[in-house]
């Protein structure tokens, strides 16, 4: 996750505040010579070496805490295991061109993808490149890259890849095909909205919750969820203009165009909210 953090002035309690655009990115398997290893690129190193690199990137952190977290993620996190699988395959086949795809739909599109060489719980590893473009929201990780690539905030692996401490087992988050349970489903509403999903995640329940005990990271998660939800709403409005019966507003549009003509100004695009 990349954003401009602007905490409020003063000496009050901690408050996580962002300014401007929020980006979600994924790194290649190996960092280029011009860049320092970070994020997913550290998963392929030996645990002790990865801990040293994390300590150099994060001052005033405890080494034994990093070591425990690193051990846990290597054991139970499917995204970490996917990077390790790709690294081990390249160690055995160093001259082979390989890419790893995190699939939004677990059922491979045979018209787009060849049969993968390796599969993990969340990704498929392919040898070679058939030249076909990726599916709409699939994420492709290549061997080497000069920079991280942006990923869509509406894919189901965005949250577990951004917050591995909140989702240590790689639990997938909201996706566009998530359906309501039978008792909440109606004829007009069969799928869960992103707002409903985050409302469910943020609700307090009996028992221990990693999310509600993550302190500053919890604030970041909430702030990050808001632009995702608003972005999904705006995307829906852009895609569903015809379904929102835009012709009903034709009279209003005619009046605006008439006024614009009389006052010699330019009208904008009509968006139905």
Secondary structure, 3 states (H helix, E strand, C coil): CEEEECCCCCCCCCCCCEEEEEECEECCCEECCCCCCCHHHHHHCCHHHHHHHHHHHCCCCCHHHHHHHHHHHHHHCHHHHHHHHHHHHHHHCCCCCEEEEECCCCCCCCCCCCCCCEECCCEEEEECCCCCCCCCCCEEEECEECCCEECCCCCCCHHHHHCCCCCCCCCCCCCCCCECCHHHCCCCCCECCHHHHHHHHHCCCCCCCCHHHCCHHHHHHHHHHHHHHHHHHHHHHHHCCCCCCHHHHHHHHHHHHHHHHHHCCCCCCCCCC
